[in-house]
Amino acid sequence: MAPTKMIVSPPRINLRRAASYNAADRGPLSSSSSRFGFEHLAFHSPPPSPGLPLPQQAPRKRRKSSNTPRPSRVIRWFLWLSGLVLLFFVAGRSIQQHDGAAVVVSDVFEWAASQWDERREYEMIGQDSLPDFPTPVVVTDRRGRAKWTVSIPQSLGFPLSPREYTDMCAKCREVSSRVKGLHSHKAMGIDQITMLGSGGLGSSSSSSRGEATNTAENDKHFVDVREAEGQRLLPPTTPGSKGSGKNGEKLGVDGHSLSQKRICASSLTFVLESEDAGLGTSLMALWIAYGTAKREGRTFFIDDTRWAYGEYTSLFETLPAPDCRPPPAHERLPCPRQARHLVVSTATAREVLVTDDAAPDEVYVEGFSLAQRPGQKALYALAREGYEALFRLGAQDRDYVAQRVEEHAVRSDGRAVGVHVRRGDRRPFEAQYADSYIPLTAYAQAAREVLEAVGVVEDDDENQTARNASLVVLASDDPLVYEAEEFTGAGEDLVRAQELIRLAGKEDDDKEKKEQEEKKKKKQTNKYVMHKFEEETFGWEGGFFGAMFWNLGGQGGGSSASTSTTTTTTVTPSEDTTRLRSYMGRAYLMDLAVLAETKGGGVVCAVSATGCRLLAVMMGEERAFEKGQWRNVDGNFGWSGFVW
């Protein structure tokens, strides 16, 4: 009997479980059977591939969840924590107010400004600490009543920038109106004020629409800084708080005895720094501010820390020293008008100093008389008072002006007329000349009419001698006006108002260069010698432009008219630049002084120029308006202290 052979499958092929194969069930029925089947070793289906994983069952279908997803664990923890913090905050506040403790800046609303549609909108935001920038804030006193004050960090110097003062005035208006609304709606809580959102009143909305606010009306909800510190609504003054000015002093204060004097009961400080390059606007605001200070019994100070024309004493005499000293810097506020220590600048003078009596619709009315315009008449009186007290030129300039006026009087025998022509970046009010300048023929014709009124008759042979003796005293910011045919060919004698300081034109510079070149040629005739490069001549043809003024004395040639004043005004000028600007200011002041003091027929000018309106103040109400010696050629517009 042959031995039985067994076939053993390799391990890699035997991939099924042992339960799927039972040899006892499929073996031979008896050991003597000659038949032994191998069908049980064959698979009915092909074996699975050794390189692939076993087939898996299809995943069970999950039930559909709700449409709203459940928040994650982090978000849920955050919401619980926020609610817990809010609960503790409300509980602490209620306990603090229940105990009757003084609430020190319990609710302070700072401002967040955003630019939108060329208007600035403000949003009131609540916080528990004072902001690190100057802004009006809303506080609650011991009784829980809403009040407002102005917070200026004591670490800041003085003065602030003109734009900061302008923004603060706009914010003061908004805060005042909201606090008044809070008191008129007692059911509205102070926490609800923060939810009102942005206000519709922008920083320049009042000025752009020409709306005058009644700043003289006292706000009973305003608390001055000193009272706010006494009520613990603001932190007390620290000994190291900054003072004012570049030397910590103010003009008109005797520095030797400053520390021994008491703080003024009330004061008004005028900041000369301005983004306007012109000197006339600052002068008008300065005179009106002085008159306002004297009417209200305030001590008057002048700050020239960052004035573009240098020190105040380089143009005017020093003010007499008062018997008190200025307060700390954080107590001098630009708003509201009722503040104990008020700060006024050229940018805020119109808003702070002008009351409802000088409504904007009164500015451009027919006629030059102030009798029917009480608001402008009051401003004129304030400006006149400031002119009489402050317009004191230096000794050299004052003596020269007196000598010049005497020369003109002797030369003209009382038949003289002053003409002031302003060009540059100042455009007329009259619509037909809004994009250009008033023709010089208008000035010349008005001057001849004035001379006729004082006895010089045109085309009269008998008065030809008197006509030749008549004098036209001319002052202009454009050197080309002095050589214009409208004045030189009219027959009257033409002279400059003053010749001590003149704005040089391009032709004057060319003449000087030619003279210098001729001198150099005499000394050096060798053409192979390298000469120093000289830039193109720069003159004042066309008049006074702000961009040219801010870049005066800078490196390079001329400047673009699109130069931004925000960069030029913040750069500290050199000594040479400051000296050049001071010369320009002195020339401007001497021109006005000579024209105003010239006796004869009066002055012809354009009311759109600030210098023209200054001349009316300097001439006095009797000469300018009652006698009609102030002659305007820029439309049928009257005098105004400020232009809307």
Backbone hydrogen bonds, N-H to C=O, Kabsch-Sander energy under -0.5 kcal/mol:
donor,donor_aa,acceptor,acceptor_aa,energy
8,V,6,M,-0.6
9,S,7,I,-0.5
13,I,10,P,-0.8
14,N,10,P,-1.7
15,L,13,I,-1.8
20,S,17,R,-1.3
21,Y,18,A,-1.5
26,R,22,N,-0.9
27,G,23,A,-0.9
33,S,30,S,-0.9
36,F,34,S,-0.6
41,L,38,F,-1.3
42,A,39,E,-0.9
52,L,49,S,-1.1
76,R,72,S,-2.0
77,W,73,R,-2.1
78,F,74,V,-2.2
79,L,75,I,-2.4
80,W,76,R,-2.2
81,L,77,W,-2.3
82,S,78,F,-2.5
83,G,79,L,-2.3
84,L,80,W,-1.9
85,V,81,L,-2.4
86,L,82,S,-2.5
87,L,83,G,-2.0
88,F,84,L,-2.2
89,F,85,V,-2.3
90,V,86,L,-2.4
91,A,87,L,-2.2
92,G,88,F,-2.5
93,R,89,F,-2.3
94,S,90,V,-2.2
95,I,91,A,-2.1
96,Q,92,G,-2.3
97,Q,93,R,-2.3
98,H,94,S,-1.8
99,D,95,I,-1.8
100,G,97,Q,-0.7
101,A,96,Q,-1.2
104,V,102,A,-0.8
105,V,103,V,-0.9
108,V,127,Q,-2.0
110,E,108,V,-0.7
110,E,125,I,-2.1
112,A,123,E,-1.3
114,S,121,E,-1.5
116,W,119,R,-2.6
119,R,116,W,-1.6
121,E,114,S,-1.9
121,E,119,R,-0.6
123,E,112,A,-1.0
124,M,197,G,-0.7
125,I,110,E,-1.9
127,Q,108,V,-1.6
135,T,151,S,-2.2
137,V,149,T,-2.7
139,V,147,K,-2.7
141,D,145,R,-1.8
144,G,141,D,-1.6
147,K,139,V,-3.4
148,W,221,H,-2.0
149,T,137,V,-2.4
151,S,135,T,-2.5
152,I,150,V,-0.6
156,L,153,P,-1.4
165,Y,161,S,-1.9
166,T,162,P,-2.2
167,D,163,R,-2.6
168,M,164,E,-2.2
169,C,165,Y,-1.9
170,A,166,T,-1.7
171,K,167,D,-2.2
172,C,168,M,-2.4
173,R,169,C,-1.7
174,E,170,A,-1.6
175,V,171,K,-2.9
176,S,172,C,-2.5
177,S,173,R,-2.0
178,R,174,E,-1.9
179,V,175,V,-2.5
180,K,176,S,-2.1
181,G,177,S,-1.9
182,L,178,R,-2.1
183,H,179,V,-2.0
184,S,180,K,-1.8
185,H,181,G,-1.3
186,K,184,S,-0.6
188,M,185,H,-1.6
189,G,187,A,-0.6
192,Q,189,G,-0.6
193,I,189,G,-0.7
194,T,190,I,-0.6
195,M,192,Q,-1.1
196,L,193,I,-1.6
197,G,194,T,-0.5
199,G,122,Y,-3.1
202,G,200,G,-0.7
205,S,202,G,-0.5
206,S,202,G,-0.5
208,S,204,S,-2.8
209,R,205,S,-1.8
210,G,206,S,-0.6
211,E,206,S,-2.6
212,A,210,G,-0.6
215,T,213,T,-2.0
215,T,354,V,-0.6
217,E,214,N,-1.0
220,K,218,N,-0.7
222,F,219,D,-1.5
223,V,148,W,-2.3
228,A,224,D,-2.8
229,E,225,V,-2.4
230,G,226,R,-1.8
231,Q,227,E,-2.0
232,R,229,E,-1.1
233,L,228,A,-2.8
234,L,228,A,-1.4
241,S,238,T,-1.7
242,K,154,Q,-1.7
245,G,158,F,-0.7
248,G,245,G,-0.7
251,L,302,I,-1.9
253,V,250,K,-1.4
255,G,253,V,-0.8
257,S,254,D,-0.6
258,L,255,G,-0.6
261,K,257,S,-0.5
261,K,258,L,-1.3
264,C,325,R,-2.4
267,S,340,R,-1.6
268,L,299,T,-2.8
269,T,342,L,-2.8
270,F,268,L,-0.5
270,F,301,F,-2.6
271,V,269,T,-0.6
271,V,344,V,-2.7
272,L,270,F,-0.6
272,L,303,D,-2.6
277,A,275,E,-0.6
283,L,279,L,-2.0
284,M,280,G,-2.4
285,A,281,T,-2.1
286,L,282,S,-2.4
287,W,283,L,-2.5
288,I,284,M,-2.1
289,A,285,A,-2.3
290,Y,286,L,-2.1
291,G,287,W,-2.3
292,T,288,I,-2.2
293,A,289,A,-2.4
294,K,290,Y,-2.3
295,R,291,G,-2.0
296,E,292,T,-1.9
297,G,294,K,-0.7
298,R,293,A,-3.0
299,T,266,S,-2.1
301,F,268,L,-2.3
302,I,251,L,-0.8
303,D,270,F,-2.9
304,D,302,I,-0.5
307,W,304,D,-1.0
310,G,307,W,-1.6
314,S,311,E,-1.2
315,L,312,Y,-1.5
316,F,312,Y,-2.5
317,E,392,R,-2.2
325,R,262,R,-3.0
329,A,242,K,-1.4
331,E,328,P,-1.4
332,R,329,A,-1.3
333,L,331,E,-0.7
333,L,341,H,-2.7
339,A,336,P,-1.7
342,L,267,S,-2.4
342,L,340,R,-0.6
343,V,333,L,-2.4
344,V,269,T,-2.7
346,T,271,V,-0.6
346,T,273,E,-0.5
349,A,345,S,-1.4
352,V,348,T,-2.5
353,L,349,A,-2.8
354,V,349,A,-0.5
354,V,350,R,-1.2
358,A,355,T,-1.1
359,A,357,D,-1.0
362,E,359,A,-1.7
363,V,360,P,-1.6
364,Y,360,P,-0.5
365,V,363,V,-1.0
373,R,370,L,-1.3
375,G,357,D,-0.7
377,K,373,R,-2.1
378,A,374,P,-2.0
379,L,375,G,-1.9
380,Y,376,Q,-2.5
381,A,377,K,-2.0
382,L,378,A,-2.0
383,A,379,L,-2.7
384,R,380,Y,-2.6
385,E,381,A,-2.0
386,G,382,L,-2.1
387,Y,383,A,-2.5
388,E,384,R,-2.3
389,A,385,E,-1.2
390,L,386,G,-2.4
391,F,387,Y,-2.1
392,R,390,L,-2.3
394,G,315,L,-0.9
398,R,394,G,-3.0
399,D,395,A,-2.2
400,Y,396,Q,-1.9
401,V,397,D,-2.4
402,A,398,R,-2.0
403,Q,399,D,-2.1
404,R,400,Y,-2.6
405,V,401,V,-2.5
406,E,402,A,-1.8
407,E,403,Q,-2.0
408,H,404,R,-2.1
409,A,405,V,-2.0
410,V,406,E,-2.2
411,R,407,E,-2.1
412,S,408,H,-2.1
413,D,409,A,-1.6
414,G,409,A,-0.6
415,R,412,S,-1.4
416,A,414,G,-0.8
417,V,471,L,-2.0
418,G,602,G,-2.9
419,V,473,V,-3.0
420,H,604,V,-2.7
421,V,419,V,-0.5
421,V,475,A,-2.4
422,R,420,H,-0.5
424,G,542,G,-2.0
425,D,544,F,-2.0
426,R,423,R,-1.4
427,R,425,D,-0.6
433,Y,430,E,-1.1
434,A,431,A,-1.4
436,S,433,Y,-1.4
442,A,439,P,-1.1
443,Y,439,P,-0.9
444,A,440,L,-2.6
445,Q,441,T,-2.7
446,A,442,A,-2.0
447,A,443,Y,-2.3
448,R,444,A,-2.1
449,E,445,Q,-1.9
450,V,446,A,-1.9
451,L,447,A,-2.1
452,E,448,R,-2.1
453,A,449,E,-1.5
454,V,450,V,-0.9
454,V,451,L,-0.5
455,G,452,E,-1.3
456,V,451,L,-2.3
457,V,455,G,-0.7
460,D,457,V,-0.9
461,D,459,D,-0.6
464,Q,461,D,-1.1
467,R,463,N,-2.4
468,N,464,Q,-2.4
469,A,465,T,-1.4
470,S,466,A,-0.6
470,S,467,R,-0.9
471,L,415,R,-2.2
472,V,493,D,-3.0
473,V,417,V,-2.5
473,V,471,L,-0.6
474,L,472,V,-0.7
474,L,495,V,-2.7
475,A,419,V,-2.1
477,D,421,V,-1.1
481,V,478,D,-1.4
482,Y,478,D,-0.5
482,Y,479,P,-0.6
483,E,480,L,-0.8
484,A,481,V,-1.4
487,F,484,A,-1.0
488,T,484,A,-2.3
489,G,485,E,-2.1
490,A,487,F,-0.9
493,D,470,S,-1.7
495,V,472,V,-2.3
497,A,474,L,-2.2
504,A,502,R,-0.8
509,D,505,G,-1.7
510,D,506,K,-2.2
511,K,507,E,-2.2
512,E,508,D,-1.9
513,K,509,D,-2.4
514,K,510,D,-2.4
515,E,511,K,-2.2
516,Q,512,E,-2.2
517,E,513,K,-2.7
518,E,514,K,-2.4
519,K,515,E,-1.8
520,K,516,Q,-2.0
521,K,517,E,-2.4
522,K,518,E,-1.6
523,K,519,K,-1.3
524,Q,520,K,-3.1
527,K,525,T,-0.6
529,V,526,N,-1.0
540,W,504,A,-1.3
543,G,540,W,-2.0
549,F,545,F,-1.9
550,W,546,G,-2.5
551,N,547,A,-1.3
552,L,549,F,-1.5
554,G,551,N,-1.9
563,T,560,S,-1.4
567,T,564,S,-0.7
568,T,564,S,-1.3
569,T,565,T,-2.2
571,V,567,T,-0.7
578,T,574,S,-2.4
579,R,575,E,-2.2
580,L,576,D,-2.3
581,R,577,T,-2.4
582,S,578,T,-2.1
583,Y,579,R,-2.0
584,M,580,L,-1.9
585,G,581,R,-2.2
586,R,582,S,-2.4
587,A,583,Y,-2.4
588,Y,584,M,-2.1
589,L,585,G,-2.3
590,M,586,R,-2.5
591,D,587,A,-2.1
592,L,588,Y,-1.9
593,A,589,L,-2.4
594,V,590,M,-2.4
595,L,591,D,-2.2
596,A,592,L,-2.5
597,E,593,A,-1.7
598,T,594,V,-1.0
601,G,416,A,-3.9
602,G,416,A,-0.5
603,V,629,Q,-2.9
604,V,418,G,-2.9
605,C,631,R,-2.5
609,A,606,A,-1.8
612,C,609,A,-0.6
613,R,609,A,-1.3
614,L,610,T,-2.2
615,L,611,G,-1.9
616,A,612,C,-1.4
617,V,613,R,-1.4
618,M,614,L,-2.5
619,M,615,L,-2.2
620,G,616,A,-1.1
624,A,620,G,-2.5
625,F,621,E,-2.1
626,E,621,E,-1.7
627,K,622,E,-2.3
629,Q,623,R,-2.4
630,W,624,A,-1.5
631,R,603,V,-3.0
631,R,629,Q,-0.8
632,N,630,W,-0.5
633,V,605,C,-1.9
635,G,633,V,-1.1
637,F,635,G,-0.8
638,G,363,V,-0.5
638,G,365,V,-0.5
644,W,642,F,-0.5
